[in-house]
Amino acid sequence: MRFREDKPGDLDRARAAVAEWREQNPAGSREQMLTALSAGFHRDYGPVLGAVLSVHDRDHARQITAHPAATGPDHQSAHDGGQSERTGPAQEMT
């Protein structure tokens, strides 16, 4: 499929379709998604659908596993010389 044949809404439609499919098939494989959704898109759109699934899964995994922002007095930066405002100099374990 050539880029100029791509319609402006195709990518948005692919994102919505993949998100809905993933919600209904949380353990589904890429091949299962392609089988289920490919008929609704241009015949050469398979790689795009696969990429959309990868991005969706990556972003969803970040939502599940994301740690709170490391800020505040407990945060120790690599740039603060090993000292935290709360704990003082880093202690070496022996």
C-alpha positions, 0 to 999 in steps of 0.5 A: 500500500502506498502512503498516498493511498492511506486515508487520514482516518485509517490509523485512528480506526486501526488504533480503535479497532486494536484497542477494542480487540485487545480488551476482548482478547487480553491474551490474544496473539498478533496472528489472532488479531490480524485474522480478526481485523485484517478484513476491515482494512487494506490488504497491505495494512497488516504490518500497521495493525501489528505495530499498532498492537505493539504500541498499544501493549507497550503503553498499557504495560506502562500504565500497569507497571509505572512507578510513581514519579521519583520526587520528594525528600526520599528521592536520591538522584545520581547527581546529588553525590550519593546524598539524599536530603532525608538520609544524608551520605550514602552508607556503604554496606559491609 
